[in-house]
Every structure is written in structure tokens, then in C-alpha cells.
Amino acid sequence: MLAELSDRGRRYQDLHDSLEGISHKVLTDTLRRAERDGLIGRTLDPGRVDTSTLYELTALGRSLDEPLAALGQWVDAKWDLVDAARHRWDVKADGR
């Protein structure tokens, strides 16, 4: 979710649509926790009737851009190893 907000602020439905497979409840709970932690802020646009809430990273949230990018690079480089480890574990678990 934080990565989805790194480029620009997003409205709830836009954010939900971009996060494949997340339920509305999980997204709502996650947004609330991130707001409580000071990672995101939300602003209301009184001129809009529908979807008036805009979620954006705060300065604290933006400070995670670099570490999250590094994590993404690690995943890109190492995911085959993670997948292979999962396969080996699954084979062992099925053989018990």
C-alpha cells in the first residue's frame, strides 16, 4: 500500500483497485493503522461529494521510499530462491 502511494496521493477506491486481492476491511484497517503511525495522512475535499478522501504519504511515510525500493530489488533478485525453498519445504512436509 505504501508503494502505491509513493508516486501520488490516491483515493480509496483507486487504491483498492490497484491492490489485487485485498479486501475492503483489510485495506481500511491498514489505512487506519498507517495513519495512526503517522505514515499517511488523509485530506477531505469538501468540494467533492463522492470519494472526497485523499490518502497521501507523510514525510515520515516518504522516508520509507528508499528502504522499500531496496526490498523490492531484493525480491526481484532473490524470488527464485525463495520459491525454490518453499518448494523444498512443501516436498518435505508432504513426505512426513
C-alpha positions in Angstrom: 0.0 0.0 0.0 2.8 2.4 0.8 4.4 1.8 -2.5 1.1 2.6 -4.2 1.1 6.0 -2.5 4.8 6.8 -3.3 4.1 8.4 -6.6 1.0 10.4 -5.7 -2.0 10.6 -3.4 -4.8 8.2 -4.1 -8.5 8.0 -3.3 -9.7 4.9 -1.5 -11.3 3.1 -4.5 -8.3 3.8 -6.7 -6.0 2.4 -4.0 -8.2 -0.7 -3.6 -8.3 -1.3 -7.3 -4.5 -1.2 -7.5 -4.0 -3.7 -4.7 -5.1 -7.0 -6.2 -6.9 -9.4 -3.8 -7.1 -7.1 -0.8 -10.5 -6.9 1.0 -12.1 -3.6 1.8 -11.9 -4.4 5.5 -8.1 -5.2 5.4 -7.4 -2.0 3.4 -9.5 0.1 5.7 -7.7 -1.3 8.8 -4.3 -0.9 7.2 -5.0 2.7 6.2 -6.2 3.5 9.8 -3.0 1.9 11.3 -0.8 3.7 8.9 -2.5 7.0 9.6 -2.2 6.3 13.4 1.5 5.6 12.9 2.0 8.9 11.1 2.9 7.2 7.8 0.0 8.5 5.8 -2.4 11.5 6.0 -5.8 11.9 4.6 -7.4 15.1 3.4 -11.0 15.8 2.7 -12.1 17.7 -0.3 -15.3 19.4 0.7 -16.0 20.2 -3.0 -16.4 16.6 -3.9 -19.5 14.6 -2.9 -18.2 11.1 -3.7 -14.6 9.9 -2.9 -13.7 13.0 -1.1 -10.9 11.4 0.9 -7.4 11.6 -0.5 -4.6 9.4 1.1 -1.0 10.6 0.8 2.3 9.7 2.4 3.5 12.0 5.1 7.2 13.0 5.4 7.7 10.0 7.8 6.0 7.7 5.3 8.1 9.1 2.4 11.2 8.3 4.4 10.4 4.6 3.7 10.7 5.1 -0.1 14.4 4.1 -0.2 14.2 1.0 2.1 11.0 -0.2 0.3 12.7 0.2 -3.1 15.7 -1.8 -1.8 13.4 -4.5 -0.6 11.7 -4.6 -4.0 15.1 -5.0 -5.7 15.9 -7.8 -3.3 12.7 -9.6 -4.1 13.3 -9.2 -7.8 16.8 -10.7 -7.4 16.0 -13.4 -4.9 12.5 -14.5 -5.5 13.5 -17.7 -7.4 15.5 -18.8 -4.4 12.5 -18.1 -2.1 10.2 -20.0 -4.4 12.7 -23.0 -4.5 13.0 -23.0 -0.7 9.2 -23.1 -0.4 9.0 -26.0 -2.9 11.7 -28.0 -1.0 9.8 -27.3 2.3 6.5 -28.4 0.8 8.0 -31.6 -0.5 9.4 -32.4 2.9 6.1 -31.6 4.6 4.2 -33.8 2.3 6.6 -36.7 2.9 6.2 -36.8 6.7 
